[in-house]
């Protein structure tokens, strides 16, 4: 379905010195620097897979996706999507892919949603019967009917994301690219969208490439995970292997009155017998720990007995932490 062989992508950027003199100098002589966003990556994605393609900001995720969709041309290597070279056959490639890019929309802002879908039908030359089947299935699955006649500009973020997801599937694509499909959404809408993606994958055997910073999306949807960092694939394998090593890790974030380095020292000592890390980040005391070794209730109990806690939250391990651990220990 998708073959990526020894693909690299470089960008040329121009450097200039700071200040007015630097700006004037830059008009006559510019210093060039080559930035390698993607470095000799290779992988294959089979029909019907749901791939979690993850990494920190600037890791090379978006560049890879743009090359697979034909928006960017690789500097070297080869990409085949359904036997087609995307950047050489952009129109043909576009017929077989659907795309949802986070906060950006493919819908016509001032038109009622149902008219947008009719326009997309004509753009992609979708046969009447196929369109009706898809339209009925998607509007029911994503619960779009209550706002189908509203102009797109009047929709809430959650409604628009559901509408965008339906729009991306109306022309029967073989591959669906999803970039942060649940960003900024509440828990209920996120769950609705995840269920819809699963259902579409099962019903139409559509291949899904999902990029996200939300590990819950990955846990709910992906069967295979690829992690990219600094332009290189550092992990490509099962979700089970990631879960085995990182699924038991949580991060407790605490807003404490009068937070100082002393809190870090005390909590580091308290957590000394457990696999953990304590630090002040973004104005909060953050404790990363192995939940199989110590319960969050025990940590909270100790903190609340000794300090005035203003607020707290519990999170799964984030992408950046997973990348750090992959570099230091790898995945067995």
C-alpha positions in Angstrom: 0.0 0.0 0.0 2.7 2.5 1.1 6.4 2.0 0.5 9.0 4.5 1.7 12.6 3.6 0.7 15.6 5.5 2.0 13.8 8.9 1.9 15.4 12.1 3.0 14.2 15.7 2.9 16.4 18.8 3.3 15.4 22.4 3.4 17.7 25.4 2.7 17.4 28.2 5.1 19.1 31.6 5.0 20.9 33.0 8.1 21.4 36.6 8.8 23.2 38.5 11.5 21.1 40.4 14.1 20.5 44.1 14.0 20.3 46.7 11.3 23.8 45.9 10.0 22.9 42.2 9.7 19.7 43.0 7.8 21.7 45.2 5.3 24.4 42.6 4.9 21.8 40.0 4.2 20.6 41.9 1.2 23.9 41.4 -0.5 25.3 38.2 0.9 23.2 35.6 2.5 24.5 32.6 4.4 22.9 29.3 3.5 22.3 26.4 5.8 20.9 23.0 4.9 18.5 21.5 7.5 17.7 17.8 7.2 14.2 17.3 8.4 14.0 13.6 7.4 17.0 11.3 7.3 17.1 8.2 5.2 13.9 6.6 6.5 12.3 3.4 5.2 9.1 1.6 6.1 6.1 -0.2 4.6 2.5 0.2 5.5 -0.1 -2.5 4.6 -3.7 -2.2 3.6 -6.0 -1.7 6.5 -3.4 -0.9 9.2 -3.9 1.9 11.7 -0.4 3.4 12.3 0.4 5.8 15.1 3.1 8.0 13.7 4.4 10.0 16.6 7.3 12.2 17.8 8.0 15.5 19.5 7.5 18.8 17.7 10.0 19.3 14.9 10.8 15.5 14.7 9.8 15.2 11.1 6.3 13.9 11.3 4.6 16.6 9.2 7.4 16.5 6.6 6.9 12.8 6.1 3.1 13.1 5.8 3.5 15.9 3.3 5.8 13.8 1.2 3.4 10.9 1.3 0.5 13.1 0.3 2.5 14.7 -2.6 2.7 18.2 -1.1 6.5 17.9 -0.8 9.1 16.2 -3.0 11.7 14.0 -1.3 15.3 15.2 -1.7 16.3 11.6 -2.2 14.7 8.1 -2.0 11.4 6.9 -3.3 7.8 6.9 -2.1 5.1 4.8 -3.6 1.5 5.1 -2.5 -0.7 2.5 -4.1 1.9 2.2 -6.9 1.8 5.9 -7.5 4.7 8.4 -6.9 2.7 11.1 -5.0 4.6 14.2 -6.0 4.7 13.2 -9.7 1.0 12.3 -9.8 -0.7 14.6 -7.3 -4.1 14.5 -8.9 -4.2 10.7 -9.1 -2.8 10.4 -5.6 -5.4 12.8 -4.3 -8.3 10.6 -5.6 -7.2 7.8 -3.2 -6.5 9.7 0.0 -8.4 11.6 2.6 -6.9 14.2 4.9 -7.9 15.8 8.2 -5.3 18.3 9.5 -6.2 19.4 13.0 -7.6 22.9 13.2 -7.5 23.4 9.4 -10.7 22.7 7.5 -11.5 21.6 3.9 -15.1 22.8 4.3 -16.5 25.9 2.6 -16.9 28.4 5.4 -20.1 30.2 4.4 -22.0 27.3 2.9 -24.3 24.9 4.6 -22.5 21.7 5.4 -24.7 19.6 3.1 -23.8 21.8 0.2 -20.1 21.4 0.9 -20.6 17.6 0.7 -22.4 18.0 -2.6 -19.5 20.0 -4.0 -17.0 17.4 -2.9 -19.1 14.7 -4.6 -18.7 16.6 -7.9 -15.0 17.4 -7.4 -14.2 13.7 -6.9 -16.9 12.4 -9.4 -18.4 10.1 -6.8 -21.2 8.0 -8.4 -24.7 8.8 -7.0 -25.2 5.4 -5.4 -21.8 5.3 -3.8 -22.3 8.9 -2.5 -25.7 8.1 -1.0 -24.4 5.0 0.8 -21.4 6.9 2.2 -23.4 10.0 3.0 -26.0 8.0 5.0 -23.4 6.0 6.8 -21.1 8.9 7.8 -23.8 11.3 8.8 -25.3 8.6 11.0 -22.0 7.4 12.4 -20.7 10.9 13.2 -24.2 12.2 14.3 -24.0 15.1 11.8 -27.7 15.3 10.8 -28.7 17.8 13.6 -26.4 20.5 12.0 -26.1 19.4 8.4 -28.0 22.5 7.2 -26.0 25.0 9.2 -23.2 27.1 7.6 -19.8 25.7 8.5 -18.8 29.0 10.2 -21.5 28.4 12.8 -20.3 25.0 13.9 -18.5 24.3 17.1 -15.0 22.9 17.0 -16.2 19.4 17.8 -19.0 19.6 15.1 -16.5 20.8 12.5 -14.0 18.1 13.3 -16.7 15.5 12.8 -17.8 17.2 9.6 -14.2 17.3 8.3 -13.8 13.6 9.1 -16.9 12.8 7.1 -15.8 15.0 4.2 -12.4 13.2 4.0 -14.2 9.8 3.5 -17.0 10.7 1.1 -14.9 9.8 -2.0 -14.0 6.3 -0.8 -10.3 6.9 -0.2 -7.9 4.0 0.4 -5.8 5.9 2.9 -6.8 8.4 5.6 -4.2 10.8 7.0 -5.2 12.2 10.4 -3.0 15.0 11.9 -4.2 15.8 15.5 -7.8 14.8 14.8 -8.9 15.3 18.5 -6.9 18.4 19.4 -8.9 20.8 21.5 -11.9 18.6 21.9 -13.7 17.5 25.0 -13.6 13.9 26.2 -17.0 12.9 24.8 -16.3 14.3 21.3 -12.9 12.6 21.3 -14.4 9.3 22.1 -17.0 9.7 19.4 -14.3 10.5 16.8 -12.2 7.5 17.9 -15.1 5.2 17.6 -15.9 6.6 14.1 -12.3 6.0 12.9 -12.4 2.4 14.2 -15.7 1.8 12.5 -14.5 3.3 9.1 -11.4 1.2 9.3 -13.4 -2.0 9.9 -16.1 -1.3 7.3 -14.0 0.0 4.4 -10.6 -1.5 5.3 -9.2 2.1 5.0 -5.5 2.5 6.0 -5.1 5.1 8.7 -1.9 7.1 9.4 -2.4 9.0 12.7 -0.1 11.7 14.0 -0.9 13.0 17.4 0.5 14.1 20.8 -2.4 12.5 22.6 -1.3 9.1 23.8 -4.9 8.2 24.4 -5.6 8.4 20.7 -2.7 6.0 20.1 -3.8 3.6 22.8 -7.4 3.5 21.5 -6.7 3.3 17.8 -3.2 2.2 16.7 -2.1 -1.4 16.3 1.4 -0.4 15.2 3.5 2.5 16.4 6.3 4.4 14.5 8.3 7.0 16.5 10.4 9.6 14.7 12.9 11.8 16.3 15.3 14.3 14.7 14.3 13.0 11.3 15.0 9.3 12.1 12.7 6.4 12.8 13.8 5.2 16.3 11.0 2.7 16.8 8.7 0.8 14.5 6.7 -2.1 16.0 3.8 -3.2 18.1 1.8 -1.1 20.6 2.2 -4.0 23.0 6.0 -3.6 23.2 5.6 0.2 24.0 2.9 -0.6 26.6 5.1 -3.2 28.2 7.8 -0.7 28.9 6.0 2.6 29.2 2.3 1.8 29.8 2.8 1.8 33.6 4.3 5.3 33.7 2.3 8.2 34.8 3.0 11.9 35.6 1.4 13.7 38.6 1.4 17.5 38.2 0.9 19.5 41.4 0.3 23.2 41.9 1.7 23.8 45.4 1.6 27.1 47.3 5.1 28.6 47.6 6.7 26.0 45.3 10.5 25.9 45.5 13.5 23.7 44.9 13.1 22.4 48.4 9.9 20.6 47.4 11.9 18.8 44.7 14.5 17.7 47.2 11.9 16.4 49.7 9.8 14.6 47.1 12.9 13.1 45.4 13.9 11.7 48.8 10.3 10.4 49.3 10.3 8.7 45.9 13.9 7.4 46.2 12.8 3.7 46.5 10.8 3.9 43.3 11.5 4.4 39.6 10.7 8.1 39.4 11.7 11.6 38.4 10.8 14.9 40.2 11.2 18.4 38.7 9.6 21.8 38.5 8.2 22.4 35.0 5.7 25.1 33.9 5.2 26.3 37.5 4.2 22.9 38.8 5.9 20.1 40.6 5.9 17.1 38.2 6.4 13.6 39.5 6.9 10.9 36.9 6.5 7.5 38.4 5.9 3.8 37.9 2.3 3.1 39.0 3.1 -0.6 39.5 5.5 0.4 42.3 3.6 3.1 44.1 -0.1 4.2 44.0 -0.9 7.8 43.1 -3.1 7.9 46.2 0.0 7.3 48.4 1.9 10.2 46.7 -1.0 12.6 47.0 -1.6 11.6 50.6 2.0 12.5 51.5 2.0 15.7 49.6 -1.3 16.9 51.0 -0.2 16.2 54.6 2.9 18.4 54.2 1.9 21.1 51.7 -1.0 23.2 50.6 -2.0 21.8 47.2 -3.9 24.2 45.0 -4.6 21.9 42.1 -3.4 18.6 40.6 -3.7 16.5 37.4 -2.7 13.0 36.4 -1.4 12.3 32.9 -0.1 9.4 30.8 3.6 9.4 29.8 4.1 12.0 27.1 5.8 11.6 23.7 8.9 13.5 24.7 9.5 11.3 27.8 9.0 8.1 25.7 11.6 9.4 23.1 14.1 10.1 25.9 13.7 6.6 27.4 14.0 5.0 23.9 17.3 6.7 23.5 18.6 5.6 26.9 17.2 2.1 27.1 15.4 1.1 23.9 12.3 -1.1 23.7 12.8 -4.8 24.4 
